Amino acid sequence: MEKYRIDQSKGMEFGLYTLGDHMPNPHTGERISAAQRLQEIIELAKLAEQAGIDFFSVGESHQEYFATQAHTVVLAAIAQATNTIKIASSSSIISTSDPVRVYEDFATIDLLSKGRAEIVAGRASRVGLFELLGYDIRYYEELYEAQEGSLPIWRAVGGHPASAIKAGHAGVPMFLATLGGPASSFKRSIDAYRDAAKSSGFEPDDLPVATAGFFYAAETTQQAQDEYYPYINEGMKLSNGGGYPRDAFYSGAYPHNVMNIGSPQQIIEKILYQHELFGHQRYIGQMDFGGVPFEKLMKNIELIGTEILPAIKKYTAK
């Protein structure tokens, strides 16, 4: 774990990630400027550091309603605005990027941040960028695999075990997206990843696992769900073409559902359950999706820093 700058004696790492979406508020229809959105992302990273959060990452998405297509530029600004928090991509679309340039960019960010940068490499959940950048979607798989190498990266994985198995065979850390559903269904991917790593001669205990998904905290679980659902639903419509089914979203309150939306105490219990089930080293929440106002994000940071994070660190420290 030391190779990946993870100290398990301090407990499971807690992080935040943004995809840099730039969407209107579903209640008012108003949208802040792209400049303000970028400044708020940088400010969010600063507040996260002040609250003791371990990790902050910025994704790239080359489509309408997003503002961080040049995510390395944003990460460089965050590197200068912060001092201790780890920073990374979430994720860099390695399928359509020159891997040498990706490494050069992140090596530079690592220098600017004094050793706090990481790369999370993915192959895109939205395929519009292939046409935009002149690649043939028929070679979706080959383009990604051809650009694997010796870069010190995490591999971003969706819910299907096949991608997790490839990450295990490569002996690289895994960043697993978990957008909803029973936590047990994602354990299959984590188990498959570790089995593949072991079969390829790697020690699974040396390879960190991160899970990432929707996060939102409020005084009560009902309040958290009622506040966050309009943003998730409209955000999914604009980015994916279809909303988030209401029943599926509200079932996220179940104790064993992987979605961490609720009161601070419920979130603590769910994350600790997931940690016991997965044995993972890092959890990363996405709470700014769909035009959530900045004041609500600030309140979330406050609840994380004062209630959620201390409990998670206390019960997961080795």
C-alpha positions as CSV (number, residue, x, y, z in Angstrom):
1,M,0.0,0.0,0.0
2,E,2.9,2.4,0.6
3,K,3.6,2.4,-3.1
4,Y,0.2,4.0,-3.6
5,R,0.6,6.4,-0.7
6,I,-2.0,4.7,1.4
7,D,-1.5,4.5,5.2
8,Q,-4.1,2.0,6.6
9,S,-3.2,2.8,10.2
10,K,-5.1,6.1,9.7
11,G,-8.3,4.3,8.6
12,M,-10.1,4.1,5.2
13,E,-9.6,7.1,3.0
14,F,-12.6,9.2,2.3
15,G,-12.7,11.3,-0.9
16,L,-15.0,13.3,-3.2
17,Y,-15.1,13.3,-7.0
18,T,-16.7,15.6,-9.5
19,L,-17.4,14.9,-13.2
20,G,-17.4,18.7,-13.7
21,D,-21.0,18.7,-15.0
22,H,-22.4,22.2,-15.7
23,M,-26.2,21.9,-15.5
24,P,-29.1,24.1,-14.7
25,N,-30.7,24.0,-11.3
26,P,-33.8,21.7,-11.9
27,H,-35.9,23.9,-9.5
28,T,-35.2,27.2,-11.2
29,G,-33.9,26.4,-14.6
30,E,-31.0,28.8,-14.0
31,R,-27.4,27.8,-14.8
32,I,-24.3,29.5,-13.3
33,S,-21.6,30.5,-15.7
34,A,-18.9,28.0,-16.7
35,A,-16.3,30.3,-15.0
36,Q,-18.2,30.2,-11.7
37,R,-18.7,26.4,-11.9
38,L,-14.9,25.9,-12.3
39,Q,-14.2,28.3,-9.4
40,E,-16.7,26.4,-7.2
41,I,-14.9,23.1,-8.0
42,I,-11.6,24.6,-6.9
43,E,-13.3,26.0,-3.8
44,L,-14.9,22.7,-3.0
45,A,-11.4,21.0,-3.1
46,K,-10.1,23.7,-0.6
47,L,-13.1,23.1,1.7
48,A,-12.6,19.3,1.5
49,E,-9.0,19.7,2.6
50,Q,-10.0,21.9,5.5
51,A,-12.5,19.3,6.6
52,G,-9.8,16.6,6.7
53,I,-11.0,14.8,3.5
54,D,-8.2,12.7,2.0
55,F,-8.9,12.8,-1.7
56,F,-10.4,15.0,-4.5
57,S,-10.7,14.1,-8.1
58,V,-12.0,15.7,-11.3
59,G,-13.2,13.9,-14.4
60,E,-13.3,14.7,-18.1
61,S,-16.4,14.3,-20.2
62,H,-16.4,15.6,-23.7
63,Q,-20.1,16.5,-24.2
64,E,-22.6,19.2,-23.6
65,Y,-23.4,20.2,-20.0
66,F,-19.8,19.6,-18.8
67,A,-17.1,22.2,-17.9
68,T,-13.9,20.1,-17.1
69,Q,-13.0,18.7,-20.5
70,A,-9.5,20.0,-19.8
71,H,-9.5,18.4,-16.4
72,T,-5.7,18.4,-16.0
73,V,-5.8,22.2,-16.1
74,V,-8.4,22.3,-13.3
75,L,-6.3,19.8,-11.3
76,A,-3.3,22.0,-11.7
77,A,-5.3,24.9,-10.3
78,I,-6.4,22.7,-7.4
79,A,-2.8,21.7,-6.8
80,Q,-1.9,25.4,-6.3
81,A,-4.9,26.1,-4.1
82,T,-4.4,23.2,-1.7
83,N,-1.6,21.7,0.4
84,T,-2.3,18.2,1.6
85,I,-5.3,16.6,-0.1
86,K,-4.5,14.0,-2.7
87,I,-5.8,14.9,-6.2
88,A,-6.5,12.8,-9.2
89,S,-8.6,12.3,-12.3
90,S,-11.9,10.6,-12.2
91,S,-11.2,9.4,-14.8
92,S,-8.8,10.3,-17.6
93,I,-10.2,8.7,-20.8
94,I,-7.1,6.8,-21.8
95,S,-8.8,5.2,-24.8
96,T,-8.6,8.5,-26.8
97,S,-5.6,10.1,-25.2
98,D,-1.9,9.8,-25.9
99,P,-0.6,7.9,-22.8
100,V,2.7,9.7,-22.9
101,R,0.9,13.1,-22.7
102,V,-1.3,11.8,-19.9
103,Y,1.7,10.8,-18.0
104,E,3.5,14.1,-18.7
105,D,0.5,16.1,-17.5
106,F,0.1,14.2,-14.3
107,A,3.8,14.1,-13.6
108,T,3.7,17.9,-13.8
109,I,0.7,18.1,-11.5
110,D,2.5,15.8,-9.1
111,L,5.4,18.2,-9.0
112,L,3.1,21.2,-8.6
113,S,1.3,19.4,-5.7
114,K,4.5,18.1,-4.1
115,G,3.7,14.5,-4.6
116,R,-0.1,14.4,-4.2
117,A,-1.3,13.5,-7.8
118,E,-2.7,10.2,-9.0
119,I,-4.1,9.0,-12.3
120,V,-7.4,7.1,-12.6
121,A,-7.7,5.8,-16.2
122,G,-11.0,4.8,-17.8
123,R,-12.3,4.1,-21.2
124,A,-15.5,6.3,-21.2
125,S,-19.0,5.4,-20.2
126,R,-20.3,7.9,-22.8
127,V,-19.1,7.2,-26.3
128,G,-19.7,10.6,-28.0
129,L,-16.1,11.6,-27.6
130,F,-14.9,8.8,-30.0
131,E,-16.6,10.6,-33.0
132,L,-15.6,14.0,-31.6
133,L,-11.9,13.1,-31.4
134,G,-11.8,11.0,-34.6
135,Y,-11.8,7.4,-33.2
136,D,-13.9,4.5,-34.4
137,I,-16.2,3.2,-31.7
138,R,-15.9,-0.3,-33.2
139,Y,-12.4,-0.4,-31.6
140,Y,-13.6,0.7,-28.2
141,E,-11.9,-2.3,-26.4
142,E,-8.8,-2.4,-28.5
143,L,-8.1,1.3,-28.1
144,Y,-8.2,1.1,-24.3
145,E,-6.1,-2.1,-24.0
146,A,-3.5,-0.9,-26.5
147,Q,-2.7,2.1,-24.2
148,E,-2.0,0.1,-21.1
149,G,1.6,0.2,-20.0
150,S,3.7,0.9,-17.0
151,L,2.0,4.2,-16.0
152,P,1.3,4.2,-12.2
153,I,-2.4,4.4,-12.6
154,W,-5.7,3.1,-11.1
155,R,-8.0,1.4,-13.5
156,A,-11.6,2.8,-13.5
157,V,-14.1,-0.1,-13.7
158,G,-17.8,-0.3,-14.1
159,G,-20.0,-2.9,-12.5
160,H,-19.2,-5.8,-14.8
161,P,-16.6,-8.3,-13.4
162,A,-14.9,-8.6,-16.8
163,S,-13.2,-5.2,-16.5
164,A,-12.3,-5.9,-12.8
165,I,-10.7,-9.2,-13.9
166,K,-8.5,-7.3,-16.5
167,A,-7.4,-4.8,-13.7
168,G,-6.5,-7.8,-11.5
169,H,-4.5,-9.5,-14.2
170,A,-2.6,-6.2,-14.9
171,G,-1.8,-5.8,-11.2
172,V,-3.1,-2.2,-10.9
173,P,-5.3,-0.7,-8.3
174,M,-9.1,-0.6,-9.1
175,F,-11.5,2.3,-8.9
176,L,-15.0,0.7,-9.0
177,A,-18.0,2.8,-9.9
178,T,-21.1,1.8,-7.8
179,L,-24.1,3.9,-8.7
180,G,-26.8,1.9,-6.9
181,G,-28.1,-1.6,-6.0
182,P,-27.1,-4.1,-3.4
183,A,-23.6,-3.9,-2.1
184,S,-23.2,-7.6,-2.5
185,S,-23.5,-7.4,-6.3
186,F,-20.3,-5.3,-6.3
187,K,-18.5,-7.6,-4.0
188,R,-18.5,-10.1,-6.9
189,S,-16.4,-7.7,-9.0
190,I,-14.0,-7.0,-6.1
191,D,-13.6,-10.8,-5.4
192,A,-13.0,-11.4,-9.1
193,Y,-10.4,-8.6,-9.2
194,R,-8.4,-10.1,-6.3
195,D,-8.6,-13.6,-7.6
196,A,-7.3,-12.5,-11.0
197,A,-4.5,-10.5,-9.4
198,K,-3.5,-13.6,-7.4
199,S,-3.6,-15.9,-10.4
200,S,-1.3,-13.5,-12.2
201,G,1.3,-13.5,-9.5
202,F,0.3,-10.3,-7.6
203,E,-0.4,-10.1,-3.9
204,P,-4.0,-8.8,-3.6
205,D,-3.3,-7.3,-0.2
206,D,-0.8,-5.0,-1.8
207,L,-3.4,-3.6,-4.3
208,P,-5.8,-0.9,-3.1
209,V,-9.5,-0.8,-4.1
210,A,-11.6,2.3,-4.2
211,T,-15.4,2.4,-4.6
212,A,-17.2,5.5,-5.9
213,G,-20.8,6.5,-6.1
214,F,-23.5,9.0,-5.2
215,F,-23.3,10.7,-1.8
216,Y,-25.5,13.2,-0.1
217,A,-26.0,14.0,3.6
218,A,-28.7,15.9,5.4
219,E,-30.1,15.9,8.9
220,T,-32.5,13.0,8.1
221,T,-32.5,10.4,5.4
222,Q,-35.8,11.5,4.1
223,Q,-34.5,15.1,3.7
224,A,-31.3,13.9,2.0
225,Q,-33.3,11.8,-0.6
226,D,-35.9,14.5,-1.2
227,E,-33.2,17.2,-1.7
228,Y,-30.9,15.2,-3.9
229,Y,-33.3,13.3,-6.2
230,P,-34.3,16.2,-8.5
231,Y,-30.6,16.9,-9.2
232,I,-29.8,13.2,-9.9
233,N,-32.9,12.7,-12.0
234,E,-32.5,15.8,-14.2
235,G,-28.7,15.4,-14.4
236,M,-29.1,11.8,-15.7
237,K,-31.6,13.0,-18.3
238,L,-29.2,15.7,-19.6
239,S,-26.0,13.5,-19.5
240,N,-27.4,10.0,-20.3
241,G,-30.7,10.6,-22.0
242,G,-32.9,9.1,-19.3
243,G,-33.7,9.9,-15.7
244,Y,-33.0,7.9,-12.5
245,P,-36.0,5.8,-11.7
246,R,-37.6,7.1,-8.5
247,D,-38.2,3.7,-6.9
248,A,-34.6,2.7,-7.5
249,F,-33.3,5.9,-6.1
250,Y,-35.4,5.8,-2.9
251,S,-34.5,2.1,-2.4
252,G,-31.0,3.5,-1.8
253,A,-32.0,4.1,1.8
254,Y,-31.9,0.3,2.5
255,P,-29.0,-0.5,4.8
256,H,-27.3,-2.8,2.4
257,N,-27.7,-0.6,-0.7
258,V,-24.4,0.8,-2.0
259,M,-25.8,4.4,-2.4
260,N,-24.6,6.6,0.5
261,I,-27.5,9.1,0.7
262,G,-29.0,9.8,4.1
263,S,-28.5,11.1,7.6
264,P,-24.9,11.2,8.9
265,Q,-25.5,8.2,11.2
266,Q,-27.0,6.1,8.4
267,I,-24.2,7.0,6.0
268,I,-21.6,6.0,8.7
269,E,-23.3,2.6,9.2
270,K,-23.6,2.0,5.4
271,I,-20.0,2.9,4.7
272,L,-18.7,0.7,7.6
273,Y,-20.9,-2.2,6.3
274,Q,-19.4,-1.7,2.8
275,H,-15.9,-1.6,4.3
276,E,-16.5,-4.8,6.1
277,L,-17.9,-6.4,3.0
278,F,-15.3,-5.1,0.5
279,G,-12.2,-4.6,2.5
280,H,-11.5,-1.6,0.4
281,Q,-9.1,1.2,1.2
282,R,-10.9,4.3,-0.2
283,Y,-14.5,5.5,-0.6
284,I,-15.2,8.4,-3.0
285,G,-18.5,10.2,-3.1
286,Q,-20.1,12.3,-5.8
287,M,-22.4,14.9,-4.3
288,D,-22.3,17.8,-6.8
289,F,-24.1,16.3,-9.8
290,G,-27.0,17.9,-11.6
291,G,-26.7,21.5,-10.5
292,V,-26.7,21.2,-6.7
293,P,-26.2,24.7,-5.3
294,F,-22.9,25.4,-3.7
295,E,-24.4,26.2,-0.3
296,K,-25.7,22.6,-0.1
297,L,-22.3,21.3,-1.0
298,M,-20.8,23.3,1.8
299,K,-23.3,21.9,4.3
300,N,-22.3,18.4,3.1
301,I,-18.7,19.1,3.7
302,E,-19.5,20.3,7.2
303,L,-21.4,17.1,8.0
304,I,-18.6,15.0,6.6
305,G,-15.9,16.8,8.6
306,T,-17.7,17.0,11.9
307,E,-19.7,13.7,12.0
308,I,-19.0,11.2,9.3
309,L,-15.3,11.3,8.8
310,P,-14.3,11.0,12.5
311,A,-16.5,7.9,12.9
312,I,-15.2,6.2,9.7
313,K,-11.6,6.8,10.7
314,K,-12.1,5.6,14.2
315,Y,-13.6,2.2,13.2
316,T,-11.5,1.4,10.2
317,A,-8.0,2.3,11.4
318,K,-5.6,-0.7,11.5
